[in-house]
Amino acid sequence: MSEPGFAVMDVGGTHLRTGIYQPGSGRLEAARRVLTDGIALHPGDPEMDLQQRVTEQIVTEAAKTLCLGDVMGLGVAFAGPVTATGSVLAAPTIWGGDSRRLDLADLLRNRLGVPVTVVNDLTAAVWRYVRGPDEPPFCLLTISSGIGNKVYWGGRVLIDDDGYGGELGHWACGADVAIVPCDCGGSGHLGAVASGRGVLAAARAAGLKDLPGYQESALGRSVFRPADLSNEVLAAAIRDHDVFGTDVLRASLRPLAQAIMAVFFAIGVRRFRIIGGFAQAIGSRYAQLLTEALQEIGGFGLTAADIDQLVTMGHADDDHSLIGAGRMLVRTGTGIPTGEVA
């Protein structure tokens, strides 16, 4: 490495990704990914065993990354609520829902001997879009297998010391529109309705209900049986303006648009940045359709031109949490033993 950097890690339910963030260039180097050795690979294993296995994997992969060059510290973005001291409270997509609290930041400092900061993955991703100390408020939304959000305001991410805040995916937007249950076990949650998983389930159900209409659509021409439909085919059809797929997406976007307007009405945020695999697979058309849903709802105090500016797409890659973790460490320093730092 040409200059001292920061080791960064993104721990998700499917993949564990690592890299070196170079502050001078703002580039992510030596990026690599492995499958997370958790519940997705071992669905029947006890949760405490999964927690231990993933923890050891985190230590091992972090140690490999630290050996790659002159590294000033480690930033970990974790898919679950994280306290102000870097403790993981829950990780249902990684090791299940009933495991004990894990003081991950302290564990990594003791095992690795370097400064460590642990934050929620979306909290880290926010910092990728903070260009300086005068950055105006914005809300980052991820639309993938689930839905999450974080709000940046006045130099910090708005969450409490227990890591809570930014859980729009668990807003109960109406049980009657939910086809799949939320990961938390609840029903009618936004994350089960407007996520990639929820929209796919809705498309399959719509295809079974109107099989002739489905089979005449781009979806049916690509995948004959609705039960075999995939998110990749669905996203491609929506990008190409397929009417059947677009109508399914429009129905799911209305509760998401209502949630966005609720955030605006509650705290006045006027910028919403969209990331996440499902939304990014559809691309700019996703932002266009979401904006149309926002226009249909309308917003007190907002003109049509204002609403047109509410939503933009984030960078078209999956490096948000890695680059964000690096930028966060640059902004906050590496010696601060806290998780959700200001």
Secondary structure, DSSP 8 states (H G I E B T S, - for coil): --S-EEEEEEE-SSEEEEEEEETTTTEEEEEEEEE-SSTTT-TTS-HHHHHHHHHHHHHHHHHHHHTTS-EEEEEEEESS-B-TTS-B--BTTTTBSS---B-HHHHHHHHH-S-EEEEEHHHHHHGGG--STT---EEEEEESSSEEEEEEETTEE---TTS----GGG-B--GGG-SS--TTS-SSBHHHHSSHHHHHHHHHHHHHHTHHHHHHSHHHHH-SSGGG--HHHHHHHHHTT-HHHHHHHHHHHHHHHHHHHHHHHHH----EEEESHHHHHHTHHHHHHHHHHHHHH--TT--HHHHHTTEEE--SSS-HHHHHHHHHHHHH-S----SS--
